[in-house]
Amino acid sequence: MNQEWWKQSVVYQIYPRSFKDSNGDGIGDIKGITQSLDHLQNLGADVIWLSPVYRSPNDDNGYDISDYRAIMDEFGTMRDFDEMLIEAHARNIKIMMDLVVNHTSDEHPWFIESRSSKSSPYRDYYVWRPGKNGGPPNNWGSFFGGSAWEHDPATGEYYLHLFSRKQPDLNWENPQLRREVYDLMTFWLDKGVDGFRMDVVNFISKDQSFGDGVVGDTAYGDGGPHFTNGPRIHEFLHDMNQEVLAKYDTITVGEMPNVGVEEAKLYTAKERQELNMVFHFEHVDVGNGKFGKWSPQPWKLTDLKTIFTRWQKGLEKQGWNSLYWSNHDQPRAISRFGCDSEEYREISGKMLATCLHMLKGTPYIYQGEEIGMTNVQFESVNDYRDIETLNTYRDYLAAGLLTHGEMMKAIHERSRDNARTPMQWTDAEHAGFTAGQPWMAVNPNYRYINVEAAMRDQNSIFYYYQKLIRLRKENPVIVDGGYELLLDDHEQIYAYTRTLQEDQLLVICNFSAERPLFTLPEGLTRTRAELLISNYEADDEEDFRSFRLKPYEARVYRLK
């Protein structure tokens, strides 16, 4: 087997602002991460994906960068970062930085220069266009609401911002800009970081015609077809690989909205020399309604299984999967795909972990997932901090698209802030996250959902994750085995096999609070099985070929 280390790794994502505050200012910081490395080592994590820690005015919580070679003051100093890197490596934990190069902050020196004059040498570092018919160059809408173009009075032109108006898009058509990006990547790799997660990286190549997008339910057009997986994207990523990545032993994952399996093969096939893996969004978009995640609908397990199976089979021989339920942009996995009631929270959390970690690909754990953190339901929209949530609430109410009640229901289910409430370490005030006033309120359930409580309970989700990670390291079939879906039409049971030569695993997960009957399909002829892991006490002598599953039960058998 061609065993790149990142195929065998488990990645843990840290959202620094919400992870651990070391100095009492209410904001998580780098020293707080360093103090918590033993927790991650104990869990078994191999890699930390670190959401942005660069200098930033924080319009979009660090995804608006004003200096790629400096640390945000709230998070500490470069010396703090270097210490964290040394301490992580001492524990055999690698660090994957967040690379945000579709856009910068409007406070970045490049943009300050760019907007100063049409003749500035930095003008073409960004996407500038003259207006049309007294308005913007085209009808594209921003992901954060409003137009994707901002008029700049100083030069009379518009700059593109697919996200906040304080996040102007970089112009990747400019070879000098690309060289600047390669230089800053080299700066961090020379410092010792181990790779990059690349923010919306499949947006960096724009169709230079900048045509209008199709208008849907809002006043703005969908520009996506003009910049998603754009005309030069593979050229740019291959160039990045050859100029920088190929010179180091890295892990790379591209965040890629609206990417399909066939496109992902091109991004991740080893011989093409672009990236190791991509994040797609198909599975986290199940249940989206008329207004996407802001009008959530019931979802079907068969839809989820179809998506996972398409990716498992599609990248079986070419490319590589990244596996995740949640991250800083998604609601909490248990609340989204399991059941966050007191009765089933832990059980369903273990089931979801089993289902994901037994698939082929590199698993990602988002901070707090390992203790079963859940969505939060703040009563007032004023308790939320996420720019996307606040802008959408304002725009949708103003346009009469959704009511206050409908928006609050959607926010409670799907807002990005569900993942951004502070990490719950103890049952002390503010969950042990800070000695000060936290930047965003802690989920009130920290009294019983916290790291300290999880460490005391040998049956906690934490120790279950620890066992899953250990199984992955001990069983090549989990890393390299083929995947076959079973019971594809079943709306409660997700079952599949993983097979590597003579070694075969059977994974059975109940996604419901009911007790469905599992019956082994006729094509599987093995008559004996060893139970590797389960989230309930299970009888080893029970006939694995036919039994009734308990609510949210998960079992993994080695067939013999």
PEFENHU-V568702 format. One record per pair of residues at least 4 apart in sequence whose ideal C-beta (glycine too) atoms are under 7 Angstrom apart, sorted by sequence separation. I is the first residue (numbers start at 1). J is the second residue. If there is no record, write none. Layout:
BEGIN
i=(I I)
j=(J J)
END
This chain:
BEGIN
i=(3 5 15 21 28 30 31 32 36 37 38 39 52 58 60 71 76 78 79 80 81 82 83 84 85 86 87 104 109 110 111 112 116 131 142 161 163 174 175 176 177 178 179 180 181 182 183 185 186 187 189 223 224 229 232 233 234 235 236 237 238 239 240 241 242 259 260 261 263 264 265 281 288 291 299 301 302 303 304 305 306 307 308 309 310 311 312 315 326 331 332 333 334 341 344 345 346 347 348 349 350 351 352 353 354 365 369 386 387 388 389 390 391 392 393 394 395 402 403 404 405 406 407 408 409 410 411 416 417 428 430 434 438 442 445 446 451 452 453 461 462 463 464 465 466 467 468 469 470 471 476 477 512 520 534 538 543 549 3 14 21 40 59 71 76 88 106 118 123 131 132 142 152 172 188 240 241 245 259 288 290 299 315 326 331 333 335 339 340 365 368 378 384 396 397 402 426 433 448 458 499 542 21 23 56 71 104 114 131 141 142 152 161 171 172 215 216 266 289 315 326 334 339 357 378 384 396 425 426 454 472 487 510 21 22 57 71 88 104 113 130 141 151 152 161 162 170 214 245 267 268 289 326 356 397 424 425 454 455 471 472 497 498 531 20 21 40 54 56 114 129 140 150 160 161 213 214 267 268 288 289 325 422 425 430 454 487 497 19 22 56 57 113 114 149 150 159 160 212 213 268 287 312 339 422 433 486 497 498 531 17 18 22 52 55 56 62 71 85 213 268 287 311 338 397 423 486 508 17 21 51 52 54 55 114 136 149 150 185 267 287 334 338 396 422 431 485 486 496 16 20 55 110 114 137 148 213 287 325 381 430 484 495 16 19 20 22 52 54 136 148 213 254 286 338 483 484 495 544 16 19 54 148 264 334 338 393 536 20 55 110 111 150 211 334 337 431 483 493 494 529 20 54 55 56 210 264 422 482 493 16 19 54 55 286 481 482 493 494 536 538 53 54 286 334 422 424 481 492 535 14 53 142 143 144 207 259 333 421 424 427 431 481 492 535 142 143 144 206 207 420 421 422 427 478 480 492 534 137 142 206 254 259 283 421 477 534 53 136 253 256 389 421 424 492 30 207 252 253 256 349 417 427 477 493 495 506 533 203 206 207 252 253 254 255 256 257 283 426 476 492 531 532 203 205 251 253 282 283 424 425 427 493 520 532 202 205 253 346 389 424 425 426 427 477 520 531 532 130 131 202 205 246 325 345 381 384 389 424 425 519 530 12 53 129 205 388 389 477 518 529 530 128 129 204 228 345 386 518 529 228 229 237 381 386 529 530 128 202 205 242 280 325 384 386 517 518 529 127 172 204 234 241 385 528 12 126 127 172 241 323 384 515 516 526 10 14 16 224 229 238 340 386 487 515 526 10 16 65 173 238 340 377 486 515 10 11 12 13 14 15 238 323 333 515 9 14 16 63 115 118 237 327 375 514 9 11 13 117 237 323 334 513 65 66 115 321 322 323 327 335 510 512 513 48 65 115 234 321 322 323 324 326 334 335 64 66 162 320 323 332 510 66 126 127 322 332 376 510 65 126 277 279 326 332 375 510 17 126 127 276 277 278 331 29 30 31 48 50 125 126 277 279 376 509 29 30 47 50 52 125 284 508 27 29 46 47 48 49 50 51 124 268 312 508 45 46 48 50 52 57 312 31 34 47 56 125 261 265 269 507 30 34 37 41 57 124 261 265 269 30 33 37 264 268 308 373 505 506 41 125 202 268 505 34 40 201 261 265 366 371 505 506 30 37 198 201 202 261 265 195 200 201 264 368 385 504 37 194 195 196 197 198 199 367 368 493 111 194 195 198 200 202 103 182 186 197 383 16 185 189 103 106 105 178 182 471 105 106 182 471 378 103 104 172 103 468 103 104 467 102 103 376 102 101 253 374 373 374 464 138 137 138 139 140 147 217 138 139 217 148 139 373 141 372 371 127 141 371 101 140 141 371 129 139 140 139 331 138 140 331 335 371 11 277 99 332 329 331 332 328 331 330 372 371 97 328 370 371 327 328 370 326 370 97 99 102 95 96 99 102 294 95 96 97 98 99 100 102 64 94 96 99 365 96 98 102 64 102 294 60 64 101 60 59 59 60 85 59 85 294 291 291 350 353 357 349 353 296 350 354 69 295 346 353 357 68 294 293 296 69 296 358 293 360 360 359 63 355 358 47 358 49 358 354 355 96 354 351 351 316 316 344 313 312 339 309 354 305 354 305 217 351 350 302 347 302 305 301 300 301 301 358 355 354 351 351 354 351 47 347 348 350 347 344 344 301 339 338 164 144 144 6 145 144 145 145 6 51 7 15 13 13 45 43 60 59 19 11 13 15 9 10 11 12 13 14 13 7 10 6 18 18 20 18 19 15 18 26 24 26 24 25 26 21 24 26 27 39 20 21 26 21 43 17 43 44 43 44 43 44 10 10 8 8 7 1)
j=(7 9 19 25 32 34 35 36 40 41 42 43 56 62 64 75 80 82 83 84 85 86 87 88 89 90 91 108 113 114 115 116 120 135 146 165 167 178 179 180 181 182 183 184 185 186 187 189 190 191 193 227 228 233 236 237 238 239 240 241 242 243 244 245 246 263 264 265 267 268 269 285 292 295 303 305 306 307 308 309 310 311 312 313 314 315 316 319 330 335 336 337 338 345 348 349 350 351 352 353 354 355 356 357 358 369 373 390 391 392 393 394 395 396 397 398 399 406 407 408 409 410 411 412 413 414 415 420 421 432 434 438 442 446 449 450 455 456 457 465 466 467 468 469 470 471 472 473 474 475 480 481 516 524 538 542 547 553 8 19 26 45 64 76 81 93 111 123 128 136 137 147 157 177 193 245 246 250 264 293 295 304 320 331 336 338 340 344 345 370 373 383 389 401 402 407 431 438 453 463 504 547 27 29 62 77 110 120 137 147 148 158 167 177 178 221 222 272 295 321 332 340 345 363 384 390 402 431 432 460 478 493 516 28 29 64 78 95 111 120 137 148 158 159 168 169 177 221 252 274 275 296 333 363 404 431 432 461 462 478 479 504 505 538 28 29 48 62 64 122 137 148 158 168 169 221 222 275 276 296 297 333 430 433 438 462 495 505 28 31 65 66 122 123 158 159 168 169 221 222 277 296 321 348 431 442 495 506 507 540 27 28 32 62 65 66 72 81 95 223 278 297 321 348 407 433 496 518 28 32 62 63 65 66 125 147 160 161 196 278 298 345 349 407 433 442 496 497 507 28 32 67 122 126 149 160 225 299 337 393 442 496 507 29 32 33 35 65 67 149 161 226 267 299 351 496 497 508 557 30 33 68 162 278 348 352 407 550 35 70 125 126 165 226 349 352 446 498 508 509 544 36 70 71 72 226 280 438 498 509 33 36 71 72 303 498 499 510 511 553 555 71 72 304 352 440 442 499 510 553 33 72 161 162 163 226 278 352 440 443 446 450 500 511 554 162 163 164 226 227 440 441 442 447 498 500 512 554 158 163 227 275 280 304 442 498 555 75 158 275 278 411 443 446 514 53 230 275 276 279 372 440 450 500 516 518 529 556 227 230 231 276 277 278 279 280 281 307 450 500 516 555 556 228 230 276 278 307 308 449 450 452 518 545 557 228 231 279 372 415 450 451 452 453 503 546 557 558 157 158 229 232 273 352 372 408 411 416 451 452 546 557 40 81 157 233 416 417 505 546 557 558 157 158 233 257 374 415 547 558 258 259 267 411 416 559 560 159 233 236 273 311 356 415 417 548 549 560 159 204 236 266 273 417 560 45 159 160 205 274 356 417 548 549 559 44 48 50 258 263 272 374 420 521 549 560 45 51 100 208 273 375 412 521 550 46 47 48 49 50 51 274 359 369 551 46 51 53 100 152 155 274 364 412 551 47 49 51 155 275 361 372 551 104 105 154 360 361 362 366 374 549 551 552 88 105 155 274 361 362 363 364 366 374 375 105 107 203 361 364 373 551 108 168 169 364 374 418 552 108 169 320 322 369 375 418 553 61 170 171 320 321 322 375 74 75 76 93 95 170 171 322 324 421 554 75 76 93 96 98 171 330 554 74 76 93 94 95 96 97 98 171 315 359 555 93 94 96 98 100 105 360 80 83 96 105 174 310 314 318 556 80 84 87 91 107 174 311 315 319 81 84 88 315 319 359 424 556 557 93 177 254 320 557 87 93 254 314 318 419 424 558 559 84 91 252 255 256 315 319 250 255 256 319 423 440 559 93 250 251 252 253 254 255 423 424 549 168 251 252 255 257 259 161 240 244 255 441 75 244 248 163 166 166 239 243 532 167 168 244 533 441 167 168 236 168 533 169 170 533 169 170 443 170 170 322 443 443 445 535 210 210 211 212 213 220 290 212 213 291 223 215 449 218 449 449 206 220 450 181 220 221 451 210 220 221 221 413 221 223 414 418 454 96 362 185 418 416 418 419 416 419 419 461 461 188 419 461 462 419 420 462 419 465 193 196 199 193 194 197 200 392 194 195 196 197 198 199 201 164 194 196 199 465 197 199 203 166 204 396 163 167 204 164 164 166 167 192 167 193 402 401 402 461 464 468 461 465 410 464 468 184 410 461 468 472 184 410 410 413 187 414 478 414 481 483 483 199 494 498 194 505 197 507 507 509 251 509 509 510 482 483 513 483 483 513 485 533 485 535 488 401 535 535 489 535 491 494 491 491 492 494 556 554 554 552 553 556 554 251 551 552 554 552 551 552 511 552 552 387 387 388 251 391 391 392 395 276 328 320 328 327 328 365 370 387 387 367 362 364 367 362 363 364 365 366 367 367 362 365 362 420 421 423 422 423 420 423 434 434 436 435 436 437 433 436 438 439 451 433 434 439 436 462 439 465 466 466 469 469 470 469 472 473 479 479 480)
END
